[in-house]
């Protein structure tokens, strides 16, 4: 019986395999290598089979010495951009009138023992500013049912304003919940998404996000990661 292929290779859990492939594109992988990420051998096998069918990986079958390796990184990234946009995240906008937002919200969330990470221009401007977009973008580590009640309380506590339309602060719950917080790192003392997630979020945030991502390509390359 032919192996069943996972339908959406870019879904939350399946993407854990893709992220690992992109982290070490020269490595040779077996299904066991992904178990430590919380991916079952069965799911890893399905994702690799689908990735082979789509032309991203080569699967070398040598019995116990079988392995898979990434062979078309650029195609994988291009297709990922087609299948993902920042709109996939549950999100809402507020207006904050002062210039101390990051300091205030970081202190508030620390008091609430709630994890967060910066993304889009909030993260990219801590690396290098190119697009002049002063909005703030944060992922919050909350359960879906907690998201809006939590924000309602925060609204009153730190002076957020809910407008009829628009705002300068965006709070979001990540579509990629399995990796966004796990893969986070510090940028100038603030937690931020990984380089890969930052790239995906920017590329999926037209019209100015892709321009910002292109400007960061030299930075990514210096860090040993190439998206171009």
HELIX and SHEET records of a PDB file:
HELIX    1   1 UNK A   15  UNK A   23  1                                   9    
HELIX    2   2 UNK A   31  UNK A   37  5                                   7    
HELIX    3   3 UNK A   41  UNK A   53  1                                  13    
HELIX    4   4 UNK A   63  UNK A   65  5                                   3    
HELIX    5   5 UNK A   73  UNK A   83  1                                  11    
HELIX    6   6 UNK A   86  UNK A   88  5                                   3    
HELIX    7   7 UNK A  101  UNK A  111  1                                  11    
HELIX    8   8 UNK A  120  UNK A  124  1                                   5    
HELIX    9   9 UNK A  144  UNK A  158  1                                  15    
HELIX   10  10 UNK A  177  UNK A  180  1                                   4    
HELIX   11  11 UNK A  195  UNK A  203  1                                   9    
HELIX   12  12 UNK A  209  UNK A  222  1                                  14    
SHEET    1   A 2 UNK A  57  UNK A  60  0                                        
SHEET    2   A 2 UNK A  67  UNK A  70 -1                                        
SHEET    1   B 4 UNK A  90  UNK A  94  0                                        
SHEET    2   B 4 UNK A 169  UNK A 173 -1                                        
SHEET    3   B 4 UNK A 136  UNK A 140  1                                        
SHEET    4   B 4 UNK A 116  UNK A 118 -1                                        
SHEET    1   C 2 UNK A 185  UNK A 187  0                                        
SHEET    2   C 2 UNK A 190  UNK A 192 -1                                        
END                                                                             
